[in-house]
Amino acid sequence: MIKILDFTLLIFYCLFIYWLSDQPSLPAPMWFEHQDKLHHAGAYSIMGLLAWRSFKHWLSSPIILSLLSFAFCSLYGLSDEWHQSFVVGRESDIADWLADTSGAGLAIFFCINYEKVRMIRLDSKKVLFCIVLLPCIFFISSTKMLGFHLL
């Protein structure tokens, strides 16, 4: 059941990023220069966590798991930037892709180290909260900040 949930969350998250990339503009208040790079890194760090959890069910080698998760997120970020080059009002930027890849890499690095030092087993309620509710809270607050009203 958890395998299906993890994979479904990753797919829906990818679809959500695709939908955001398909918007002509995302009106976010600019508090400092290059703030959008933090948005990219944050969004793709969540994707890195979801990819790690999703692929972990099928791969036992931590090195292959890390490389596959990283490659998936990086290639998705590259395809996302390519997709944005066709959307009116958006532009493709290599710095955005680097921020995507960096965010995913940091999250995967966190996952590697978390696995090494984990001393207690998480129960299913904590896992559900961390994997489902926190990203939902993040995106609901982000979309409200951007002017979208999902709820």
C-alpha positions in Angstrom: 0.0 0.0 0.0 2.8 2.4 0.9 4.5 1.6 -2.4 1.4 2.7 -4.3 1.0 5.8 -2.2 4.6 6.9 -2.6 4.5 6.4 -6.4 1.2 8.2 -6.7 2.4 11.2 -4.7 5.4 11.5 -7.0 3.3 11.3 -10.1 0.8 13.9 -8.8 3.6 16.2 -7.6 5.2 16.0 -11.1 1.8 16.9 -12.6 1.5 19.8 -10.2 4.9 21.2 -11.3 3.9 20.7 -14.9 0.7 22.7 -14.3 2.6 25.5 -12.6 5.1 25.6 -15.5 2.2 25.8 -17.9 0.9 29.1 -16.4 1.8 32.3 -18.3 3.1 33.9 -15.1 3.2 33.2 -11.4 2.7 36.5 -9.5 5.0 36.3 -6.5 6.1 39.3 -4.6 9.9 39.8 -5.1 11.6 40.4 -1.8 15.1 39.9 -3.1 16.9 39.2 -6.4 16.9 35.6 -7.6 14.2 34.6 -5.1 12.8 32.3 -7.7 15.8 30.1 -7.4 14.8 29.3 -3.8 11.3 28.4 -5.0 12.9 26.1 -7.6 15.2 24.5 -5.1 12.4 24.1 -2.5 10.0 22.6 -5.0 12.6 20.1 -6.3 13.8 19.2 -2.8 10.3 17.9 -2.2 10.5 16.0 -5.5 13.8 14.6 -4.4 12.3 13.3 -1.2 9.3 11.8 -3.0 11.5 10.2 -5.7 13.7 8.7 -3.0 10.7 7.2 -1.2 9.2 6.0 -4.4 12.3 4.3 -5.7 13.4 2.9 -2.3 10.7 0.2 -2.6 12.4 -1.3 -5.6 16.1 -0.7 -5.1 18.2 -1.9 -2.2 21.5 -0.3 -3.1 21.8 3.2 -1.6 24.1 4.4 -4.3 21.9 3.3 -7.2 18.8 4.7 -5.3 20.6 8.0 -4.8 21.7 8.2 -8.4 18.4 7.2 -9.9 16.5 9.7 -7.7 18.9 12.5 -8.6 18.8 11.7 -12.3 15.0 11.5 -12.3 14.7 15.0 -10.6 17.4 16.6 -12.7 16.0 15.2 -16.0 12.4 16.3 -15.0 13.8 19.8 -14.2 15.5 19.9 -17.6 12.3 18.8 -19.3 10.3 21.4 -17.3 12.6 24.2 -18.5 12.3 23.0 -22.0 8.5 22.9 -21.6 8.6 26.5 -20.3 10.3 27.7 -23.4 7.1 27.0 -25.3 4.8 28.7 -22.8 3.9 32.3 -23.7 5.0 34.6 -20.9 7.6 32.2 -19.5 11.3 31.7 -20.3 13.7 28.8 -20.0 16.7 29.5 -17.8 19.7 27.2 -17.1 20.0 28.8 -13.6 16.5 27.5 -12.8 17.5 24.0 -13.9 20.6 24.2 -11.7 18.5 25.3 -8.8 16.1 22.4 -9.4 19.0 20.0 -9.5 20.6 21.5 -6.4 17.4 21.3 -4.4 16.9 17.7 -5.4 20.5 16.9 -4.6 20.3 18.4 -1.1 17.2 16.5 -0.3 18.7 13.2 -1.5 21.8 14.0 0.5 19.5 14.5 3.5 17.8 11.2 2.8 21.2 9.3 2.6 22.3 10.7 6.0 19.0 10.3 7.6 19.0 6.6 6.7 22.5 6.3 8.2 21.7 7.8 11.6 18.1 6.8 12.0 17.8 5.1 15.4 14.0 4.7 15.8 11.5 3.3 13.4 8.9 5.8 12.3 5.3 4.8 12.7 2.9 5.1 9.8 1.2 8.3 11.2 4.5 10.2 11.3 5.4 9.0 7.8 1.9 10.0 6.5 2.3 13.5 8.1 5.8 14.1 6.7 5.1 12.8 3.3 1.6 13.9 2.6 0.5 16.7 4.9 3.6 18.9 4.9 3.9 19.1 1.1 0.2 19.9 0.9 0.5 22.6 3.5 3.5 24.0 1.6 1.7 24.1 -1.7 -1.6 25.5 -0.4 0.3 28.3 1.3 2.5 28.8 -1.9 -0.5 29.0 -4.2 -2.3 31.5 -2.0 0.9 33.6 -1.9 1.0 33.4 -5.7 -2.6 34.5 -6.0 -4.2 31.1 -6.8 -7.0 29.9 -4.6 -7.2 26.2 -4.5 -9.3 25.9 -1.4 
